[in-house]
Amino acid sequence: MKSSEGAMAMKVLILNASPRKNGTTTKILSAIKKGLLKKHQVEWVDIARLDMKPCVGCLKCRPDKICAMQHDDAHIVGKSIMEADALVVGTPTYWGNMSGQLKVLFDRCVPIFEYTNGLKIKHVQKGKTAMIIVTSAAPFPVNLLGSQGRGAVKSVKTVLKAGGYKITNVLNISGTNHFEKHSKKLLKKAIKLGENI
């Protein structure tokens, strides 16, 4: 599929880990989506609305390369991750980490990102790109602490790097309680990020 400029359009998957329909994370991701739609196909997933059970640690996914639990939304989103050319992951910061719902999805999708073949680790998504958006109420520069937004960035990056993704952009947005003060500038930047994928 080609875009209006003649370049090959990609399929981009946006994982929105915010439970808030009008929260900062959702607004930033919506702006990125607006930019993306000028050139690419976009699929949007609201993680908080998925019907999925947490990982039970059975480890059957390691040799089988698929989660052994009863089929649910984690399997469906895992298939979307496999089919997407690029990933945009957005999450609010909870205790210096990603949201619990996003962590459940990632725990259920281990073989979608990596698995071992003998002594070798297979990075399943190698060659694909990803972008990380993290928001927190912590003001700048407190959001740069590991116990705040930086910790959330690190946790998402750990999963994506295990998958072999090249991280192209990271936004660590602070002071979400005062988002409206800077919203115009941030949303404009987000649209540009989407346009430049």
C-alpha positions in Angstrom: 0.0 0.0 0.0 1.4 3.4 -1.0 0.7 6.8 0.6 -0.2 9.9 -1.3 3.6 10.8 -1.5 4.3 7.4 -3.1 6.2 5.9 -0.1 5.2 2.5 1.3 2.6 2.9 4.0 3.2 1.0 7.2 0.8 -0.6 9.6 1.3 1.2 13.0 -0.2 -0.2 16.2 -0.9 2.2 19.1 -1.2 0.7 22.5 -2.9 3.2 24.8 -2.4 2.0 28.4 -4.3 4.9 30.0 -7.6 4.0 31.6 -8.7 7.6 31.2 -10.6 8.4 28.0 -9.6 12.1 28.1 -6.3 11.8 30.0 -3.0 13.3 28.9 -1.6 9.9 27.5 -4.7 9.5 25.4 -4.6 13.1 24.1 -0.9 12.7 23.1 -1.5 9.4 21.4 -4.5 10.8 19.5 -2.3 13.6 18.2 0.4 11.1 17.1 -2.4 9.1 15.4 -3.5 12.2 13.5 0.0 12.6 12.1 0.3 8.9 11.3 -2.9 8.8 9.3 -1.4 11.2 6.7 0.8 8.3 5.5 0.0 5.1 7.3 -2.6 2.6 8.5 -3.3 2.8 12.2 -4.8 0.3 14.7 -5.6 1.6 18.2 -5.9 -0.6 21.3 -7.2 0.6 24.6 -5.4 -1.7 27.0 -7.6 -0.9 30.0 -10.7 -2.3 28.1 -9.1 -5.6 27.2 -10.6 -8.8 28.6 -7.5 -10.8 29.6 -6.3 -12.8 32.5 -2.9 -12.3 34.1 0.0 -14.6 33.3 0.1 -17.7 35.5 3.8 -18.4 35.0 3.4 -21.9 33.5 6.3 -21.2 31.1 4.6 -23.2 28.4 4.9 -20.2 26.1 8.7 -20.7 26.0 8.8 -23.9 24.0 5.4 -23.5 22.4 6.0 -19.9 21.3 2.4 -19.0 22.2 0.5 -18.4 25.4 -1.1 -21.6 26.6 -3.9 -19.9 28.5 -7.5 -19.8 27.2 -7.8 -17.6 24.2 -8.6 -14.0 25.1 -7.8 -10.4 24.1 -4.1 -10.9 25.0 -3.8 -13.4 22.1 -5.7 -11.0 19.8 -3.4 -8.0 20.6 -0.4 -10.3 20.3 -1.4 -11.1 16.7 -1.7 -7.3 16.0 1.8 -6.7 17.4 3.1 -9.4 15.1 1.4 -7.9 12.1 2.3 -4.3 12.8 5.4 -2.7 11.2 5.8 -0.2 14.0 4.6 0.3 17.6 3.6 3.4 19.6 3.3 2.6 23.3 1.8 5.2 25.7 1.4 4.8 29.4 0.8 6.8 32.5 3.4 6.4 35.3 2.4 4.2 38.2 5.0 3.8 41.0 7.8 4.6 38.5 6.5 1.9 36.2 4.1 1.2 33.3 0.4 0.7 34.0 -0.6 -2.6 35.5 -2.8 -3.5 32.5 0.0 -2.9 30.0 2.3 -5.1 32.2 -0.3 -7.9 32.1 -0.4 -7.7 28.3 3.4 -7.8 28.0 3.6 -10.7 30.4 1.1 -12.6 28.3 3.0 -11.9 25.1 6.5 -12.9 26.0 7.0 -15.1 22.9 5.7 -12.3 20.7 8.8 -10.3 21.8 11.4 -13.0 22.4 12.1 -16.6 23.0 15.1 -18.8 23.4 16.4 -21.3 20.9 18.9 -23.4 22.7 21.4 -20.8 24.1 20.3 -18.1 21.6 17.7 -15.5 22.2 15.4 -14.8 19.3 14.3 -11.1 19.1 11.1 -11.7 17.3 10.3 -8.0 16.3 13.9 -7.2 15.1 13.9 -4.6 12.3 10.7 -2.8 13.5 10.6 0.6 15.1 8.8 1.7 18.3 8.0 5.0 20.1 7.4 5.4 23.9 5.2 8.0 25.4 5.1 8.3 29.2 3.1 10.8 31.3 3.2 11.6 35.0 1.9 14.2 37.3 5.4 14.8 38.7 6.8 18.2 37.7 10.0 18.6 35.7 12.7 17.6 36.6 11.2 15.2 39.1 9.8 13.2 36.2 13.3 12.3 35.2 13.8 10.3 38.4 13.8 6.5 38.2 11.0 6.5 40.7 8.9 8.6 38.4 8.6 8.9 34.6 12.1 7.7 33.8 11.3 4.4 35.6 8.2 3.9 33.4 10.3 4.6 30.3 12.8 2.1 31.4 10.2 -0.6 32.0 8.6 -0.3 28.6 12.0 0.0 26.9 13.1 -3.3 28.5 10.2 -5.1 26.8 10.6 -3.4 23.4 14.4 -4.0 23.4 13.8 -7.7 24.2 11.7 -7.8 21.1 14.4 -6.2 19.0 12.7 -2.9 18.3 14.6 0.2 17.4 13.3 2.9 19.7 13.0 6.1 17.6 11.5 8.5 20.1 10.8 8.8 23.8 8.5 11.4 25.3 8.6 11.7 29.1 5.8 14.2 29.7 5.7 15.9 33.2 3.1 17.9 35.1 0.0 16.3 33.7 -2.1 18.2 36.3 -1.2 21.4 34.3 -1.3 19.8 30.8 -3.5 22.6 29.4 -0.8 25.1 30.0 1.5 23.4 27.5 -1.0 21.3 25.5 -0.8 23.3 22.3 2.9 22.9 22.0 2.9 19.2 23.1 0.1 18.2 20.8 1.8 20.0 17.8 5.0 18.0 18.6 3.0 14.8 18.9 1.4 15.3 15.4 4.9 15.9 14.0 6.2 12.7 15.6 3.4 10.8 13.8 4.1 12.5 10.5 7.8 11.6 10.7 7.4 7.8 11.4 
